[in-house]
Amino acid sequence: MRFIDFDVRKPDFQTLKAAAELLADDYPVVFPSDTTYGILMRHSGENAARLHALRRENTGNPFLLVISEDFDWHALTLADALPRENLDAVATYWPGPNTLIFPKHQSLSYPVADSVALRMPAAESNKAFHTLVQLCDFPVMAPSFNRPGDPV
């Protein structure tokens, strides 16, 4: 286990880069996100199972995916099949602390559901979290650090 201690109000780029490298190597990272503390892991079915075990849950409920502004979110979704007004929500609510749900692209093995929940954080909400996500060239699963049923 490795601990990285830093001041979230003054994010140090090297520290955030080290956290991104841990995520790239499939390690979990506990981090204050744009909405709550989360357990972050690189997106994969195997890592989802590890996250469920860490959270001591076996619900199988899918985790939302956090993506950077540079990530091609269309590759994860069937956005082309959505009505124009649904796509307008992307321009209205992203980047920001809003989670949008899309029909899942068939190439995406996790989640097993027909939809995928995506969030694209804004720098204004949490600069450190935004920078960490920008450093990742992959989607990051980001469930709450709290176990299901525990108070926030």
matplotlib code that plots the C-alpha trace (Angstrom):
import matplotlib.pyplot as plt

x = [0.0, 1.2, 0.1, 0.5, -0.2, -0.9, -3.0, -6.0, -6.3, -2.8, -2.5, 1.1, 1.4, 4.0, 1.7, -1.3, 0.9, 1.9, -1.7, -2.6, 0.3, -1.2, -4.5, -2.9, -1.3, -4.8, -4.3, -7.2, -6.8, -8.9, -9.4, -11.7, -13.8, -15.9, -18.8, -17.5, -14.6, -14.3, -12.4, -11.0, -9.9, -9.1, -12.2, -12.3, -14.6, -11.9, -11.3, -15.1, -15.1, -12.2, -14.0, -17.1, -14.9, -13.2, -16.7, -17.8, -20.8, -22.0, -24.8, -23.2, -24.6, -22.4, -20.1, -20.1, -17.2, -15.3, -13.7, -11.5, -12.5, -10.1, -11.6, -13.8, -16.9, -18.7, -16.6, -18.4, -21.9, -24.5, -24.7, -25.3, -28.7, -29.8, -32.2, -30.6, -32.1, -30.3, -27.0, -27.6, -27.5, -23.8, -23.0, -25.1, -24.0, -20.4, -17.9, -19.3, -20.5, -23.4, -23.6, -25.3, -26.6, -26.2, -27.0, -23.8, -21.7, -21.5, -17.7, -17.8, -17.7, -18.4, -20.9, -23.1, -26.2, -27.5, -26.5, -23.4, -23.2, -20.5, -19.2, -16.8, -15.6, -14.8, -11.7, -13.9, -15.4, -12.2, -8.9, -7.0, -9.6, -10.0, -6.2, -6.0, -8.7, -7.1, -3.9, -5.7, -6.2, -8.8, -12.1, -12.0, -14.6, -15.4, -17.9, -18.2, -15.8, -18.8, -20.2, -23.8, -26.2, -23.6, -24.3, -22.4]
y = [0.0, 3.5, 6.8, 10.1, 13.1, 16.5, 19.6, 19.4, 23.3, 23.6, 20.6, 19.8, 18.6, 15.9, 14.4, 14.4, 12.8, 10.0, 9.4, 9.1, 6.6, 4.5, 4.6, 3.6, 0.6, -0.5, 0.7, 2.2, 5.9, 7.5, 11.1, 14.1, 14.3, 17.2, 15.9, 13.6, 11.5, 8.6, 5.4, 5.8, 3.0, 2.6, 1.4, -2.3, -5.2, -6.7, -3.5, -3.1, -6.4, -5.2, -2.0, -3.9, -6.0, -2.9, -1.4, -4.7, -4.9, -7.4, -5.5, -5.5, -2.0, -0.2, 2.6, 5.9, 6.7, 10.0, 11.3, 14.2, 16.9, 15.5, 11.9, 10.9, 10.1, 9.1, 6.0, 4.8, 5.6, 5.4, 9.2, 9.4, 7.6, 10.3, 13.1, 16.5, 17.9, 15.1, 16.0, 19.7, 18.6, 17.8, 21.3, 22.7, 20.5, 19.5, 20.0, 20.1, 17.9, 16.4, 12.8, 12.1, 8.7, 7.4, 4.2, 2.1, 1.4, -2.4, -2.4, -1.4, -4.6, -2.9, -2.1, -5.0, -2.8, -1.2, 2.3, 4.1, 7.0, 9.6, 12.6, 15.2, 17.4, 21.1, 22.8, 25.3, 22.5, 20.9, 21.8, 18.9, 16.3, 17.9, 17.8, 14.2, 13.2, 15.2, 13.3, 10.0, 9.0, 6.4, 6.5, 6.3, 4.6, 6.8, 5.4, 7.1, 6.2, 5.5, 2.0, 1.7, 2.5, 4.5, 8.2, 10.6]
z = [0.0, -0.8, 0.7, -1.0, 1.3, -0.2, 0.3, -1.9, -1.8, -3.3, -5.7, -6.5, -10.1, -9.3, -6.6, -8.9, -11.6, -9.1, -8.3, -12.0, -12.5, -9.6, -11.4, -14.7, -12.9, -11.5, -7.9, -6.1, -5.1, -2.4, -3.4, -2.8, -6.0, -7.2, -5.1, -2.3, -1.4, -3.8, -4.4, -7.8, -10.1, -13.8, -15.7, -16.2, -15.2, -13.0, -11.2, -10.7, -8.9, -6.8, -6.0, -4.9, -2.6, -1.2, -0.4, 1.1, -1.2, -3.7, -5.4, -8.8, -9.3, -11.9, -10.9, -12.7, -15.0, -14.7, -17.9, -18.8, -21.2, -23.8, -23.6, -26.5, -24.5, -27.7, -27.8, -24.6, -25.7, -28.4, -28.4, -32.1, -31.6, -29.1, -29.9, -30.3, -27.1, -25.1, -26.7, -25.8, -22.2, -22.7, -23.6, -20.8, -17.9, -18.8, -17.6, -14.1, -11.2, -13.2, -14.1, -17.4, -18.4, -22.0, -23.8, -23.6, -26.6, -27.3, -27.2, -23.5, -21.4, -18.1, -16.9, -18.0, -18.0, -21.2, -20.0, -18.7, -16.3, -17.1, -15.3, -16.7, -13.7, -14.1, -12.7, -10.9, -8.7, -7.6, -9.3, -7.9, -9.0, -12.4, -13.0, -11.9, -14.3, -17.1, -16.5, -17.1, -20.7, -19.6, -17.8, -14.0, -11.9, -8.9, -6.4, -3.0, -0.3, 1.9, 1.8, 0.7, 3.5, 5.4, 6.0, 3.7]

ax = plt.figure().add_subplot(projection="3d")
ax.plot(x, y, z, "-o")
ax.set_aspect("equal")
plt.show()
